[in-house]
Structure formats: C-alpha cells, structure tokens
Amino acid sequence: MGRVLGALVAGIALLVGAGLLLEELSLRDDADRVVHIGDVHPAPVPTLLGVGRVAALPDGSLWLACRWDRLCAIDARGAWRGSIELPRTPPAPADRHGWGSTHGIAGDGRGRVYVSHGDELLVVSTTELRVIERLRPLPEGEHPRCLAMGQGGTLWAMTSRDDLVLLDPRGGVRSRSNTPMTSREARHHGCGSLAVDAGGRIWMTPAEASAIYVFAQNGELVRRHAPAGPGEYRGLGLLEDGSVVVGHYDRLRLFGPDFAEREGPKARRDRWGWVSDVTLGPDGGLIVAGQLGHLARWDRASSRW
C-alpha cells in the first residue's frame, strides 16, 4: 500500500510540474529584443510607464503615445530621444488613469509627426521636439481619429463620423469614403487601428470589435475578417505576403492572406499587460507595444512565420 501511495503522489507531482512548465512556456515571449520605457529613460518616469499608440518612422525611430498626454520618442538604437507634453484636453471620466487623448500617430519621414489628439491634428517637429502646428483639417464637428501614412507621404485618417479620408492637413480633405465599415456592419464603428499596405490598400479595425477590413483607396471592400467573438483587435502588423499580426487582449494573433489563423509571435503575457499596438518598422521588423510600457521587436517578420 505504501508503494502504491508513493507512486500516486509522485505521479501527481510529475503532472503538476509538467503543468507549471507548460504554463511558464506559454507565458514566455520569443521576441528578438524587449525594452521597457523605464529602462531607456534617463530618469525614473512613473507617470510615463504605459504606451498606447506607436508609430515607426522611416529613420527607425519610434514615437509613442505615453500616459498623461505625452508623446515619447526612442531612436533606432533604442536610446531615449525625449518627450513632448501635448496640449491638455479635458479628461473623459473613463480616463482617470491618464491614458490621454491621443487617437493616432503617423510620421511622414520629412521631420514631421502627425498626432490626432483630442479634436485637433497636431504637427510635431522631430528635430525640435515640439508641437509646431495645431490644425483642424476637417469640417466643424468632425475630428480625426486613427492615422496612417501611405505611399508618397499621404496621410489617411478615420474620422469621428466613421468616414475614411485622405487628408491634406493644410487644405482639408482630398478624398472621402462615407462610413465604409458601418455601412456593411452596423456594430462595427469607431476606429481601433489603421494601416496602409505596400499596394496602397487601407486596412482598419473597428473600435471594441474583433474584425479586420481591407479597402481599396476608393472605399471599395477588398476583403474582411469578422468572426463572432469578444474583445478588440489592436494594431496592424502587415507582412509582405498579405498576412497580418494583431493584438488581442494579452496575445498576438497571426492571420494568413485568407485570414486563417497560423502560429505566430508570442507575447510575454504575464508582464506586458494587454497589447496596445502593433506595427511594422521600416526594415520589416515587427514592433509590439504593451500597455505597461514594454516594446518588443521581431526581426525579419515577413519571412519568419
């Protein structure tokens, strides 16, 4: 009886140990590099330890929407460049934790970063590290939300009216597609993320929904992925073969060109918090921002999975 009981206890211990090992492996990331804002900043920054939106510029620098309405910059080597205090806007009741009013960031590679902040489109100088213009390129009562830089430095935006527009920051709207998502699915409104692929197609995710839409520049639907399920897709890492990486809660999900899910990158789920944004760098590296201030990079993303 003693031997049987001992063997049973040993078996239970083995199963528990195997379970803990599998759990630890599932929590690990497989990124090539992970940094935290608190590690690259020259001084303690408890108020900045959180990242919302992220934009990768052609020079390899990263521009981040940090907490408490600040825009943070990290150069291509991972060194801190500085931060900018954006104009304060009245905080929404749900923003008592300081996530700010920045809805989108995009850089044109000519020394300017565009920030949709509150009701304005801000223009930030990457050399002077300051806001140089405060613009209102849309009609009264309509505001830019998600931003994406397209070919030739074209600036695309989803607006507060759920329209897709090609912006001329100084001359208003060059083109407009009225409610491209909402007209096809009433529950898909607002803007979670926006991106432009190498072929000029516009990718977008609705706010608070797990769906992906791909449109031609004239607003014609190319394809969509709208499974039933909870949560929201955050970020759009567009790979060369038509695959896409998105954040979903604390995970990363890779969908192939046919939107079939595939094995992809792994996030550090127990430390990064929820994934707040996903994008591609100018050299094709996948960049992921975590809500708690982590930035992760996967090299050669388009040939890796």
C-alpha positions, -999 to +999 in steps of 0.1 A: +000+000+000+028+024+009+045+019-025+012+024-044+006+056-024+041+068-030+038+062-067+005+080-068+020+111-051+050+110-074+026+109-104+006+138-092+038+158-085+050+150-120+017+161-136+018+194-115+054+200-125+046+194-162+016+217-160+037+245-144+064+241-170+038+243-198+023+274-182+057+291-180+065+282-216+031+297-227+039+329-209+073+335-225+079+357-255+101+348-285+110+384-295+145+393-306+145+423-283+124+437-255+128+470-237+108+490-212+104+527-213+115+528-177+149+512-187+157+536-216+146+568-199+175+587-183+155+593-151+126+575-132+093+581-151+065+566-131+039+588-149+050+576-184+050+539-177+024+530-203+021+530-240-010+535-262-003+541-299+031+537-316+044+548-350+076+537-366+093+564-388+115+557-419+146+566-398+138+537-374+127+559-345+096+551-325+070+577-314+048+566-286+016+579-270+026+577-233+004+583-204-008+618-193-008+633-227+029+629-236+045+619-269+076+599-263+104+592-288+130+565-289+157+564-317+166+535-339+192+522-315+167+521-286+180+552-269+157+578-254+152+609-275+128+628-253+092+635-247+067+663-255+038+675-234+008+677-257-019+703-252-041+693-224-077+683-231-105+678-206-101+642-194-130+619-201-144+602-170-130+568-182-096+584-185-089+589-148-058+567-151-042+591-175-042+572-208-047+606-226-065+618-257-042+606-285-061+586-310-034+581-337+002+588-347+019+588-381+052+602-394+060+614-429+098+609-429+103+646-435+107+656-400+070+657-390+049+635-369+011+639-370-009+633-339-047+631-337-051+645-302-085+654-288-103+673-315-071+685-333-044+673-356-011+683-341+021+686-361+053+677-342+088+685-353+111+655-349+142+677-347+128+704-324+107+680-303+078+704-300+044+710-314+048+734-343+012+735-356-024+728-343-047+721-372-084+714-378-085+700-414-120+686-412-154+703-412-168+717-380-178+689-356-157+662-373-124+651-359-095+628-370-091+596-351-068+568-363-040+579-386-018+560-411+009+572-435+006+559-471+027+559-502+044+592-510+037+606-476-001+606-480-020+609-447-051+587-442-075+590-413-107+576-399-129+603-386-153+607-357-181+602-382-167+568-392-155+581-426-122+572-443-105+603-456-073+612-474-061+644-456-043+674-469-035+689-434-035+724-448-062+721-474-088+698-459-099+665-474-086+652-508-110+622-509-137+607-486-154+573-483-185+575-462-188+550-434-170+521-452-173+497-422-205+508-406-224+507-439-216+470-441-219+461-404-238+484-381-220+472-350-185+480-365-179+517-359-152+538-344-116+531-352-093+507-334-063+508-359-055+519-394-026+509-418-017+511-454+000+482-472+026+483-500-002+480-526-019+511-512-048+492-497-063+505-465-066+481-435-087+490-405-101+475-373-133+489-356-133+500-320-142+474-295-146+446-320-125+417-333-127+424-370-104+434-399-114+452-431-094+458-462-104+486-486-092+500-519-085+537-518-119+544-534-136+527-504-144+495-522-143+465-499-115+441-509-120+416-481-128+413-444-124+391-414-153+394-389-156+363-367-180+363-338-162+367-306-153+391-277-125+416-275-109+441-298-080+437-323-053+463-316-027+473-341-020+460-377+014+445-385+011+440-423+035+413-436+047+411-472+027+380-481-006+396-471-006+381-436-013+404-406-004+403-369-029+419-344-030+422-307-060+405-289-061+411-252-027+399-240-019+378-270-006+382-305-026+366-334-013+359-369-038+356-398-027+345-432-038+361-465-070+341-463-075+351-427-069+315-415-051+317-381-015+305-380+012+300-354+029+334-349+048+355-324+044+351-287+040+379-262+051+379-226+015+377-213+022+378-176+043+411-177+034+432-206-003+437-199-027+439-229-012+446-263-018+482-271-005+485-306+013+465-334+031+479-364+060+472-388+093+491-388+109+504-420+132+474-422+103+449-419+107+442-382+075+436-362+071+461-333+046+455-305+038+478-276+024+466-243+001+486-222+025+485-192+054+502-212+071+473-229+083+474-265+092+442-283+107+436-317+108+405-340+133+408-369+126+395-404+089+393-396+077+387-432+099+356-436+097+343-401+063+327-399 
